[in-house]
Amino acid sequence: MKITSIETIAVAIPYKHDGALTGFGGTVWPKMSYLLIKVKTEDGLTGWGEAFGYNAIPATIAAVESIVRPLAEGQDTSDIAALMHKLKKPLHIFGRSGPVQYALSGLDIALWDIAGKRAGKSVAALLSKSTRPSVPAYKSFMRLTEPEVVSRACKRALQQGYRSLKLHEITVEAVAAAREAIGNDISLTLDVNCEWPAAEAIRMAEKLAPYKLKWLEEPIWPPEDLVGLMQLRRASSIPVALGENLANAPSFMPLIEAGSVDYFQPSVTKVGGISEMREIAEAAASHGRTLAPHSPYFGPGLLATLQLAGAYPHIGEIEVFGVDLESPLFGDVGCVGKDGMFKIPDAPGLGADPDPHAVERYRIR
């Protein structure tokens, strides 16, 4: 069946969280912004994808509408891997990372949604004969900065049922406040968003060691400094996590084979969609590595990540962004239960379509 249309739909949803208004990418985020990709095929099916995202939405829209859509509309969808290869190869001259890759990621997710609907199966069931019904969630806070705010947020997360938390802080004092608030039995991870050069990262890891971090995420600037990363891994007892800045499946393979990273974090809306996440998951499984996907999403990117978790048991737990949206896109689907678990949707495709009323309400015109 051929693609008949590809539409970009940007939404911005008001939210609340525990600290002062903050954000990433050098800007403050007054709302949570997501880019939905709506794909239709000639048999009347509609698939939903999500392309990264946030501050990059205008550039990703341009990539979809001016580069990807003209090539993809009219293409046959019966073999997703073959189609994505057909699209990626001529587009590599525009970069194997960034907005073009994000656009392809959103398209790929939507095509898997359609494939599942066509087969009457969830994407997880398409990927694996053996699936699981649920996966643990961990709450991933925005940067809160002040130790007392960090402490208060962590205590609230425990009351919500979470047993695993992630900070985006860059001070020892904030991490210490979190550990004091939650005790020693709760899993605590730290993402510093490539804050430190390697030598400083090694010094900071020594200071952070008493707080028993499950992992230290994206610790080094620039993220391409793999020599510095290996130096840190040898010098520190804290496990290392990274992957959201790796552009595609091939970029993961040397690190998976080398064993210099403890937790791999591909991001389905950035890395090439479900197809490339599948390659990464299978390579990690063959080498005994653990995946902890980057997934601070509330749209189809989250549902795609859950479907992958349903198919691959070495995906340990799934990130949920620590904000309260004014209204969810999928109702109760994709929400964390009181037991701190994600139920993996088992309806055909990704498991749910966005609520059309929510899409219309929050759509950016």
C-alpha positions in Angstrom: 0.0 0.0 0.0 1.3 3.4 -1.0 1.6 6.6 1.1 -1.0 9.1 0.1 -0.3 11.9 2.5 2.2 13.1 5.2 1.1 15.9 7.5 3.0 17.7 10.2 1.1 18.7 13.4 2.9 20.7 16.1 1.2 20.8 19.5 2.1 22.8 22.6 0.6 21.8 25.9 0.7 23.8 29.2 2.2 21.9 32.1 3.2 22.2 35.7 6.3 20.9 37.5 8.0 21.2 40.8 10.3 24.1 40.3 10.6 27.4 38.5 9.9 27.6 34.8 12.9 26.0 33.0 13.8 24.1 29.9 16.7 22.7 27.8 18.4 23.7 24.6 19.2 27.2 25.8 15.5 28.3 26.1 12.8 28.3 28.7 9.8 26.1 27.9 6.5 27.7 28.8 4.7 24.7 27.2 5.6 21.2 26.2 5.9 21.1 22.4 5.8 18.0 20.3 5.7 17.4 16.5 3.3 14.7 15.4 3.6 13.1 11.9 0.3 11.9 10.5 0.6 9.5 7.6 -2.2 8.0 5.4 -2.0 5.1 3.0 -4.2 4.2 0.1 -6.1 1.5 2.0 -7.5 4.2 4.3 -5.3 3.5 7.3 -3.8 6.4 9.3 -0.5 6.1 11.3 0.9 8.5 13.9 4.6 9.2 14.4 6.6 11.8 16.3 9.7 13.6 15.2 12.1 15.4 17.5 11.1 18.0 18.8 11.0 20.9 21.2 13.2 23.8 20.0 14.0 22.0 16.8 10.3 21.8 15.6 10.4 24.5 13.0 13.5 23.0 11.4 12.1 19.5 11.5 8.8 20.7 9.9 10.8 22.2 7.1 12.7 18.9 6.7 9.5 16.9 6.5 7.6 19.2 4.1 10.5 20.2 1.8 12.7 17.2 1.8 11.1 14.0 3.1 7.5 14.3 2.0 8.2 14.8 -1.7 10.3 11.6 -1.7 8.0 9.5 0.5 4.5 10.2 -0.8 3.5 7.6 -3.4 6.0 5.0 -2.0 5.0 1.5 -1.1 4.9 0.7 2.6 4.9 -3.1 2.5 8.6 -3.3 3.5 9.4 -0.5 5.9 13.1 -1.3 6.2 13.5 -1.2 2.5 11.6 2.0 2.1 13.5 3.7 4.9 16.8 2.6 3.3 15.6 4.0 0.0 14.9 7.3 1.6 17.9 7.6 3.8 20.5 6.9 1.2 19.9 9.9 -1.1 19.3 12.2 2.0 22.6 11.4 3.7 24.2 14.4 2.1 22.0 16.6 4.4 23.5 14.8 7.5 22.9 11.6 9.3 21.7 13.5 12.3 19.5 16.5 12.9 16.2 17.6 11.4 16.3 15.3 8.3 16.9 12.3 10.5 14.2 13.5 13.0 11.8 13.7 10.1 12.6 10.2 8.9 12.2 9.0 12.5 8.7 10.4 12.7 7.8 8.8 9.3 9.1 5.4 10.4 7.1 5.4 13.6 3.9 6.2 11.7 4.6 3.4 9.2 5.0 0.9 12.0 1.8 2.1 13.5 0.1 1.5 10.1 1.8 -1.9 9.8 0.4 -3.0 13.2 -3.1 -1.8 12.4 -3.0 -3.6 9.0 -1.9 -6.8 10.7 -4.3 -6.4 13.7 -1.3 -6.6 16.1 0.6 -4.3 18.4 4.0 -3.2 17.2 5.5 -5.2 20.0 3.8 -8.3 18.7 5.2 -7.5 15.2 8.7 -7.2 16.7 8.7 -10.3 18.9 6.8 -13.5 19.4 7.1 -13.1 23.1 6.0 -9.8 24.7 5.5 -8.5 28.2 2.5 -6.5 29.5 4.3 -3.8 31.5 7.7 -2.1 32.2 8.9 0.0 35.2 8.9 3.7 34.8 11.4 6.2 36.2 10.5 9.9 36.8 12.8 12.3 35.0 12.8 15.8 36.4 13.5 19.0 34.6 16.4 21.0 36.1 15.2 22.2 39.5 18.6 23.8 40.6 17.7 24.5 44.3 18.4 21.6 46.7 15.3 22.2 48.7 13.2 22.1 45.5 14.9 18.9 44.4 14.2 17.4 47.8 10.5 18.3 47.7 10.1 17.0 44.2 11.7 13.7 45.0 9.5 13.2 48.0 6.4 13.9 45.9 7.6 11.3 43.3 7.8 8.6 45.9 4.3 9.4 47.0 3.2 8.9 43.3 4.7 5.4 43.4 8.0 5.8 41.6 10.9 3.7 42.8 13.4 5.2 40.4 14.3 8.9 39.7 16.5 10.9 37.4 17.9 14.4 38.0 19.1 16.9 35.5 21.3 18.8 38.0 25.0 19.8 37.8 25.8 20.4 41.5 26.8 17.9 44.2 24.5 19.8 46.6 21.4 19.0 44.5 22.3 15.4 44.2 23.0 15.1 47.9 19.6 16.7 48.7 17.9 14.1 46.5 19.6 11.1 48.1 18.9 12.4 51.6 15.2 12.8 50.6 14.7 9.3 49.1 17.0 7.2 51.2 19.4 4.5 49.9 16.8 2.0 48.6 15.5 4.2 45.7 17.3 4.2 42.4 18.8 7.6 41.5 20.4 8.6 38.2 21.9 11.8 37.0 21.9 13.4 33.5 24.2 16.4 33.2 23.5 17.0 29.5 27.2 17.0 28.4 28.2 19.6 31.0 31.9 18.9 31.7 35.1 18.4 29.8 36.6 15.0 30.5 39.0 16.0 33.3 36.2 17.9 35.1 33.8 15.0 34.6 36.3 12.7 36.3 36.7 15.1 39.3 32.9 15.5 39.6 32.3 11.7 39.4 34.6 11.3 42.4 32.6 13.9 44.3 29.3 12.2 43.3 30.4 8.6 44.2 29.0 8.7 47.8 25.5 9.2 46.5 25.2 5.8 44.9 24.1 6.8 41.4 22.8 4.0 39.2 24.3 5.9 36.2 25.9 9.2 35.2 24.4 10.2 31.9 25.9 12.2 29.1 28.7 13.4 31.4 31.2 14.8 28.9 31.5 17.8 26.5 31.8 17.5 23.7 29.7 14.3 23.4 32.0 13.0 20.6 34.9 12.8 23.1 35.0 9.0 23.2 38.6 9.0 24.5 37.5 11.1 27.5 34.5 8.9 28.0 36.7 5.8 28.3 39.0 7.7 30.7 36.0 8.5 32.9 34.8 4.9 32.7 38.1 3.6 33.9 38.5 6.2 36.6 35.0 6.1 38.1 32.9 3.4 39.8 29.7 5.1 38.6 28.2 3.4 35.5 28.0 5.5 32.4 24.9 6.1 30.2 24.6 7.8 26.9 23.0 7.6 23.5 20.5 10.4 22.8 23.2 12.2 20.9 24.2 9.2 18.8 22.6 9.8 15.4 21.7 6.3 14.0 22.1 2.6 14.6 25.7 2.3 13.0 26.9 5.0 15.5 26.0 2.7 18.4 27.7 -0.4 17.2 31.4 0.4 18.1 30.3 1.4 21.7 28.1 -1.7 22.0 31.0 -3.9 21.0 33.6 -2.2 23.1 31.6 -2.3 26.3 32.7 1.2 27.4 29.1 2.2 28.1 26.9 0.6 30.7 23.4 1.9 29.6 22.6 2.7 26.0 19.9 5.4 25.4 18.7 5.6 21.9 15.9 8.1 21.3 13.2 6.8 18.9 12.3 10.3 17.6 15.9 11.1 16.8 17.7 8.0 15.8 15.7 6.8 12.8 12.5 5.5 14.4 11.5 2.0 15.4 13.5 0.4 12.5 16.8 1.7 13.7 15.9 1.2 17.4 15.2 -2.4 16.5 18.7 -2.7 15.1 20.2 -1.2 18.2 18.1 -3.4 20.5 19.1 -6.6 18.7 22.8 -5.7 18.7 22.7 -4.8 22.4 21.0 -8.1 23.2 23.6 -10.1 21.3 26.4 -8.4 23.3 24.6 -8.5 26.7 24.1 -4.8 26.9 21.2 -2.9 28.6 19.0 -0.3 27.0 17.5 2.6 28.9 15.8 4.6 26.1 15.7 8.3 26.1 12.0 9.1 26.0 10.9 12.4 27.5 7.8 12.4 25.3 4.0 12.2 25.7 3.2 11.6 22.1 3.7 8.7 19.7 7.4 8.7 20.6 6.5 7.5 24.0 4.1 4.8 22.7 6.8 3.6 20.2 9.3 3.4 23.1 6.8 1.3 25.1 6.2 -1.0 22.2 9.9 -1.6 21.9 10.1 -2.3 25.6 7.3 -4.8 25.2 9.4 -6.7 22.6 12.8 -6.5 24.2 13.3 -7.5 27.8 16.8 -6.0 28.1 15.1 -2.5 28.0 15.1 -2.1 31.8 12.9 0.9 32.5 11.3 3.7 30.6 11.7 7.5 31.2 8.7 9.6 31.9 9.1 13.3 31.9 8.4 14.7 35.4 5.8 17.3 34.4 2.0 17.3 34.7 0.4 18.1 31.4 -2.8 20.1 31.3 -4.3 17.3 29.2 -2.7 14.1 27.9 -2.8 13.2 24.2 -3.9 9.6 24.7 -6.1 9.7 27.7 -5.1 7.0 30.1 -2.9 5.1 27.6 0.8 5.8 28.2 0.2 6.9 31.8 2.1 5.5 34.7 0.1 3.5 37.2 0.2 4.0 41.0 2.6 1.0 41.1 5.2 3.0 39.1 4.7 0.8 36.0 3.8 1.6 32.4 1.2 -0.8 30.9 2.3 -1.5 27.4 -0.7 -0.9 25.0 -1.7 -4.1 23.2 -4.2 -2.6 20.7 -3.1 -2.7 17.0 -0.2 -0.4 16.0 1.2 1.8 18.7 -1.8 1.1 20.8 -3.8 4.3 20.6 -4.4 7.3 18.4 -4.1 10.9 19.7 -7.4 12.3 21.0 -8.5 14.5 18.1 -10.0 17.1 20.5 -6.7 17.4 22.3 -4.8 17.7 19.0 -7.2 20.4 17.9 -7.1 22.3 21.2 -3.3 22.4 21.5 -2.3 22.6 17.8 0.1 25.4 16.8 -1.4 27.2 13.9 
